[in-house]
Amino acid sequence: MSESKSPAPKSPAIDLTGKVAIVTGAASGIGRATSKLYAAAGAAVVCCDKAETVAETEAEIRAAGGRAVSMTMDAGAEADVAAAVALATDSFGGLDIFYANAGISNFGGPTDFFDHTPEQWSEILRINLIGPFLAIKHAVPAMEARGGGAIVATASVAGLRANAGPTPYSASKAGVINLVQTAAQELIGKNIRINAICPGLIETGMTRYAYDYARAKGREDKIGQLNPMKRGGEPEEIAGMALFLVSDLASYVNGQAMAVDGGLSSTHPFVPGGRPTAAMRKASAGDLDTMKAARPAE
Ligand SMILES: NC(=O)c1ccc[n+]([C@@H]2O[C@H](COP(=O)([O-])OP(=O)(O)OC[C@H]3O[C@@H](n4cnc5c(N)ncnc54)[C@H](O)[C@@H]3O)[C@@H](O)[C@H]2O)c1
């Protein structure tokens, strides 16, 4: 191969210097990891959460030399979301990035479909789905004033397929996916991209009970066994996608739901018993032969 005269292309580092980001759900899990990653990439971050421990995320970012402020707020309350945007503008001069990530799964309510109440449905939809709508509504005017921006919302694999969460949670996350698709149309001409991330099983505050339960039983090795990577994910692995989606590397990615799930949503439903054993294959050999014979010639 002939030697290139131009220098070898370097892997472009993602640089958010000069950008201002809001992250909701920033006190814990995915939101905390993403706030820290955005700040490490150079962004000034407004860390928002209903939990007062969000101040710890701000403190960690500052201790690492980054720029951050924090506020306790309700991501499903319009006045609070508007206040977060105002805080970004007042503190750092504008807004370029909104990661609408705060969410709840079931807030200790029933998991059985027929026991859910309309009040529980309303609360889950208010935070998980109306929250991202409010983020879009209030972020867009501030982003337009800067000439553009990027919005990301956390959906879930539960919004792609059934059986990964309680029904109101799954429906709320399916709604988030549709919200980013329809919002991408609403944002035509504004130079604002919007996408969703669909995490699989990630170890955070939301899933701590499952991890604690598995560890207490000595069954940690069973976690994440439904995906082809055979492990659960870390919050930082979602933060990586959240960073990519707001960066210029994703400049043509819009209106998408990006699964970050170790391949969970790429597979067919789980077959009880796992991979077929030799005995199972032998027992079903007749059927397989029939299927092969029926397959059209390639
Ligand atoms: N952990 C997973 O396996 C997983 C999988 C798919 C999707 N998700 C989604 O990821 C997002 C982040 O959750 P996580 O897994 O990091 O869990 P987490 O519980 O660690 O973090 C969620 C944060 O959101 C905050 N929050 C909840 N309601 C709020 C409100 N009304 N206003 C402001 N903040 C609020 C909580 O205080 C918490 O700090 C959620 O939207 C969740 O549905 C998580």
The ligand as an SDF file (V2000), in Angstrom:
LIG
                    3D

 44 48  0  0  0  0  0  0  0  0999 V2000
  -31.6750    1.2900   35.0880 N   0  0  0  0  0  0  0  0  0  0  0  0
  -32.2200    0.6850   34.0560 C   0  0  0  0  0  0  0  0  0  0  0  0
  -32.0810   -0.5470   33.8890 O   0  0  0  0  0  0  0  0  0  0  0  0
  -33.0140    1.4730   33.0580 C   0  0  0  0  0  0  0  0  0  0  0  0
  -33.4270    0.8160   31.8950 C   0  0  0  0  0  0  0  0  0  0  0  0
  -34.1540    1.5330   30.9570 C   0  0  0  0  0  0  0  0  0  0  0  0
  -34.4510    2.8600   31.1780 C   0  0  0  0  0  0  0  0  0  0  0  0
  -34.0420    3.4770   32.3290 N   0  0  0  0  0  0  0  0  0  0  0  0
  -34.3840    4.8820   32.4980 C   0  0  0  0  0  0  0  0  0  0  0  0
  -33.2140    5.6140   32.8010 O   0  0  0  0  0  0  0  0  0  0  0  0
  -33.5920    6.8440   33.4200 C   0  0  0  0  0  0  0  0  0  0  0  0
  -32.6690    7.0820   34.5840 C   0  0  0  0  0  0  0  0  0  0  0  0
  -32.9240    6.1130   35.5940 O   0  0  0  0  0  0  0  0  0  0  0  0
  -31.7670    5.3430   36.3510 P   0  0  0  0  0  0  0  0  0  0  0  0
  -31.7960    3.9570   35.8750 O   0  0  0  0  0  0  0  0  0  0  0  0
  -30.5150    6.1130   36.2990 O   0  0  0  0  0  0  0  0  0  0  0  0
  -32.3920    5.3030   37.8220 O   0  0  0  0  0  0  0  0  0  0  0  0
  -32.0590    6.1170   39.1330 P   0  0  0  0  0  0  0  0  0  0  0  0
  -33.1920    5.8240   40.0380 O   0  0  0  0  0  0  0  0  0  0  0  0
  -30.6840    5.8000   39.5830 O   0  0  0  0  0  0  0  0  0  0  0  0
  -32.1040    7.6240   38.6740 O   0  0  0  0  0  0  0  0  0  0  0  0
  -33.3130    8.2820   38.4020 C   0  0  0  0  0  0  0  0  0  0  0  0
  -33.2450    9.6760   38.9770 C   0  0  0  0  0  0  0  0  0  0  0  0
  -34.4150   10.3930   38.5810 O   0  0  0  0  0  0  0  0  0  0  0  0
  -34.8220   11.1600   39.6830 C   0  0  0  0  0  0  0  0  0  0  0  0
  -36.2330   11.5080   39.5660 N   0  0  0  0  0  0  0  0  0  0  0  0
  -37.3060   10.6840   39.6740 C   0  0  0  0  0  0  0  0  0  0  0  0
  -38.4370   11.3910   39.5350 N   0  0  0  0  0  0  0  0  0  0  0  0
  -38.0680   12.6750   39.3280 C   0  0  0  0  0  0  0  0  0  0  0  0
  -38.7860   13.8720   39.1170 C   0  0  0  0  0  0  0  0  0  0  0  0
  -40.1300   13.9050   39.1120 N   0  0  0  0  0  0  0  0  0  0  0  0
  -38.1010   15.0100   38.9350 N   0  0  0  0  0  0  0  0  0  0  0  0
  -36.7500   15.0120   38.9660 C   0  0  0  0  0  0  0  0  0  0  0  0
  -36.0210   13.9160   39.1770 N   0  0  0  0  0  0  0  0  0  0  0  0
  -36.6690   12.7630   39.3520 C   0  0  0  0  0  0  0  0  0  0  0  0
  -34.5230   10.2860   40.8870 C   0  0  0  0  0  0  0  0  0  0  0  0
  -34.4670   11.0430   42.0970 O   0  0  0  0  0  0  0  0  0  0  0  0
  -33.1930    9.6770   40.5040 C   0  0  0  0  0  0  0  0  0  0  0  0
  -32.1150   10.4500   40.9540 O   0  0  0  0  0  0  0  0  0  0  0  0
  -35.0680    6.6890   33.7720 C   0  0  0  0  0  0  0  0  0  0  0  0
  -35.8450    7.4150   32.8540 O   0  0  0  0  0  0  0  0  0  0  0  0
  -35.3150    5.2180   33.6270 C   0  0  0  0  0  0  0  0  0  0  0  0
  -36.6570    4.9310   33.3400 O   0  0  0  0  0  0  0  0  0  0  0  0
  -33.3280    2.8000   33.2700 C   0  0  0  0  0  0  0  0  0  0  0  0
  1  2  1  0
  2  3  2  0
  2  4  1  0
  4  5  1  0
  4 44  2  0
  5  6  2  0
  6  7  1  0
  7  8  2  0
  8  9  1  0
  8 44  1  0
  9 10  1  0
  9 42  1  0
 10 11  1  0
 11 12  1  0
 11 40  1  0
 12 13  1  0
 13 14  1  0
 14 15  2  0
 14 16  1  0
 14 17  1  0
 17 18  1  0
 18 19  2  0
 18 20  1  0
 18 21  1  0
 21 22  1  0
 22 23  1  0
 23 24  1  0
 23 38  1  0
 24 25  1  0
 25 26  1  0
 25 36  1  0
 26 27  1  0
 26 35  1  0
 27 28  2  0
 28 29  1  0
 29 30  1  0
 29 35  2  0
 30 31  1  0
 30 32  2  0
 32 33  1  0
 33 34  2  0
 34 35  1  0
 36 37  1  0
 36 38  1  0
 38 39  1  0
 40 41  1  0
 40 42  1  0
 42 43  1  0
M  CHG  2   8   1  16  -1
M  END
$$$$
